[in-house]
Amino acid sequence: MEPVLRVEHICKHFGDQTVLNDVSAEIKRGEIYGLLGPNGAGKTTLLRIINRITTPDSGSVFFYGRPLSPADVARIGYMPEERGLYKGMKVAEQAIYFARLKGMSRNDATRELKMWFAKFGIEGWWNKSVAELSKGMAQKVQFITTVLHKPELLIFDEPFSGFDPVNADLFKQEIQRLSEEGTTIILSTHDMTSVEEMCEHITLLDKSRVVMSGRIEDIRHQHGTDVYELRFKGNERRLLTAMTPWATVLQCEEGFGESKLRFRLSDKNALRPVITRINDEVDIVSLSEVVPNMNDIFISAVTEQQNG
């Protein structure tokens, strides 16, 4: 199936500064795709190129297999990190204005807005001034204006920034629901927990380049350290003696009824003989590989780039 969005070999410079250097990625229909990277990595510039706010120096952007055109922008919803509401307007007036820019009629926009305002519990703010909104309330309004015209591609740049856990969870639920209904979503965030919860594929940018890209589960296993966690019942001393030639014990905790042990294999091919020896000495409750989380991988990859 043709991806909804494909960027190929994008390069962008501002003066002598290289902001994007040969960046490529593709996003499939209905997926939540994580765009990661430290500040200054080039993420926002790439999102602006996808939205035709700026143009690349070289490279191409394809929407459903053909070059992205000005008309396609109406099929995209973009919530930038810099919130852009006009403080002199009323809340509903502001939202309807944005909806009209995306091609909605006033009646359709008003009907959809009332539904969204009720969902987010902000019906009482319909005729309030934008200047009266708190940061969190303004973020809710901007989220609504981003999704109101039911775009096929949604782009969120740090959507959870400054939110309390309850409202952050509300946004996550809505983003996941939209994805399940077939909307394609790009999520740019520093919140690695949200990335692991919501995304299947990611691209990590640093110093203008792609330093990592692929399925999260594949990336986590690729960065594994051959560490395993064993829960068992039985004689700990005999177990440790049996494992010594094959593994290094990192941690062992005795518990009520069962114990827990973490170990690192001395060789990648040693797992089978280790399991055999463990099974000969104790009763195995569970055995699982300890894979790093995305936060650890993010820090490791960025640190390696900076030191390299």
N, C-alpha and C positions, 0 to 999 in steps of 0.2 A: 504494500500500500504506500502511495506517495506521501511523504511527510507533509504536515501542514506548513512547517517553516524549515527552510534550509539556508544556512549562511555558509558561504564558501570563500575561504582565503581572504577574509576581510582585513584590510590594513587602514590605519588612520593615524595621521600625524597632526599635531598642532605646533607649528614652527619646527623647532629642532627636537621636540618631544614625540617619541613614538608611543601612542596610546593603545593601539591594537596592531598586532603583528601576526599576520597569517592565521586568523581565527576562523575555525570552521565548526559547525554543529548542526544537528537536525533534530527536530521535535515532532513526535507523532501525535496523531489526533487523540484527544482525551487524556493525555498524560500531563502530570505535573512535573515540570523539568526544572531542576535546581541550577541556578547560575551563581557560582560562589567565587570568592576572592577577597583579599584584603582591600582596604581603602586605596584607591588609586590604581587598581589592577586593570581598569578598562571596562568594567561591567556596565556602568551607566552610559558610557559612550556607545557600546554595542546596542543597548536597548533603544537609545535615541536613533541609531541607524535603522533599526528594525521599524521604528515608528516614522521614519522619513523626516525626523526633526533635523538631522544632519546627514551628510552623505559620506560614504567611504572614499578614500583615495583610490583604492582598488578592491577588487572582490565583488561578490554578488549576493543578493538576498532573493530567495525564491519563496513564493507563497502558493501552495498547492501545485508546485512544479513549474510555475512560470514566474518571470521576474516581477518582483513586488512593484505595484503601481500606486499612484496617488489615490485612486478609487478604493484600494484595499484598506486604506487607513480607517475607513468607516467600519470595517469588520474587525478592528482591533480595539481593545480597551487597555489603556495605560494609566497606571497609578504610580507617578514618580515619587521618589523619596522626598523631594521638595514639594510640600503640599501647596497647591495652587488655587485657593478660593479667593474670590474678590470680597473683601471685608465690607464694602459698601452696599452689597446686595442682600436681599432676604434669602433664607436657606432654600426654600422651594423654588424661588425665582432663579437662583443660581443653578440648581440641579436641572431645571427645565431648560435653561439656556444651553448647558452642556449637551443635554439630550437632543436638542434641536440641531446643534452643530453636527451630531452624528446621524442626522436624517430622520429622527422621530418626529411625529406630529405632536402638537401640544396636548391633545386629548390622550394619546397613547402614553406620553411621558408622565402626565399627571396620574393616570391610572396605575402605572407601574411604580411610580414614586410612593403613592399611598400604601401600596403593598409592602414595599421595602421599609418605609418609615415605621409601619406597624411591626414588622419583623424585628427591627432593631430597637423598638421601644422609644422612638423619638418623634412621635406624632405631634407632641406639643411644641416642637421647634419649627413647624411648617412656616410660620410668618415671622420668626425671630430673625434678627440680623446675624449675618455670618460673623461679625466682629464679636458677638456674644458667646460664640462657641468655644468650649475648652478644646485643648489639643486632641483629646480622644474623641470628642464629639465631631470635630472637624474631620477627623480621619474616617469616621463612620460615613459622613456625608460624601467624602471623596470616594470611598469604596463604592457607595451606591451609584454615584455618577459614572464610575468606571464600568460597572456591570449592567447598567440600566438598559442599554440598547442591545443587550444579548449578543455581544461580539463572539466570534468564533475563536479568537485568540485573545487571552488576557495576560497582561504583563504587570506584575506587582514588584515594586522596588522597595524593599524593607517594609512590608505591610504591617509587621507586628511591633515596629519601633515605638516605644513609649506607651505601650498598652499594658494594662494589668492582665493577669492570667485569665480572668473570666472573659474579657473582651477579645483577647488574643485567641482563645479557644473558639469563640463565636466566629471570628474570621476564618479560622482553620476549617471549621465545619462547613461554612458556606463555600470555601474554595474547593474542598473535597466533593461537596454536592455538585457544584458546577462541573467539575472534572468527570464525575460519574454520569452526568447528563450529556457528555460529549465535548465540552469546552476544553480547548487546549490551553495550558497555563504555564507561563514562565515565572518562576519564583526566585527573585534575587534577595538573599538574606544572609545575615551573619549568624542566625539562630540554627545551629547544627542539629539541635533536637528536633526542630520542625522539619528540617531537611530529611532526617531519617524517618520521621513519622509519615511524611507526605509524598516524597519524591521517589521515583524509581531510577531515573537517570540524572546525572549531574555533569557539569563542566566546571572545572576550577581554573580561573585565570589568575596569573600573577606576573607582574612586570610586562604586561601587554600580551603575554602568550598563554596558550592552553598548556597547562602542566599536568592535567589529569582529566579524563573524560570516560564515561561508561556507566554501567549499572552499579548502583550503590553496593549491592551484595557482592558483586565481582570485585569491586575495588577494596572492600573490607577484607575479603579473603586473600587478595593479592598482597595486602599489607599485614597479613598475619605473621606471628612470630613463633609458630609451632608450640604455643602454650595451650595446655589443656587443663580442664577442671574435672576432677573425679570426686564423686560422692560415693562412699562405701561403708560397709559394715564389716568389722573384723579386726584382726591384729595389725596395728599400724607398724610396729617394728618389723614384722616379717615382710610387710608390703614394701617398706622402704629399702630393705636389703635386696629384695627381688628386683626392684626397679633400677638400682644403682648403675649397672652397666649401660643402661639404655636412656636414662633420663636424669635431669637435674631437678630436684625438688625445690620449689620456690617458696611454698607456704603450706603449712598443714595445721588444720584446726580440728580439735575434737569437739563433738557435739553430743547432744542427748540422743542416743540410739544410732547415730551415724556420724561419720567424720568427713571433712572436706580437704582435698589436697590439690594444689596447683603444681604443675611440673612442665618443664620444657624438654622436648625431645633432643637427644644428642645428634640425631640424624633424621631427615624427613621420612626415610623409609622404615623407621623403627617403630611406627605406631602399632603395626600388627603384632610383633613379638612382645611389645609392652603390654598390650591388651591381654595377650595370652598369659603372661606372668601375673598380671593383676588378677585375672580371673582364677588363677590357681591358688591365690593366697587369701582373697577376700571376696565378699559378695558385692558386686557392682550395683549401685543404685542408679547412677547416671554418669555419663562421660561425654563431655562436649568441648569443642574447640573454643578458646577465648579469642575472639576477633576484636580488633580495635574499633572504637566508634568513629564517626565522621569528624568529630571535634578533634580527636587525637591525630587523625590522618591529615586534616586541614592544617593544624599547627606544624606537624612534621614536614609536610610538603612545602609550605610557605617558608619555614625556617631553612630548609635545604636550598630553596631557590635563593634566599637572601645571602646565605653563606657561600653559595656557588658563584 
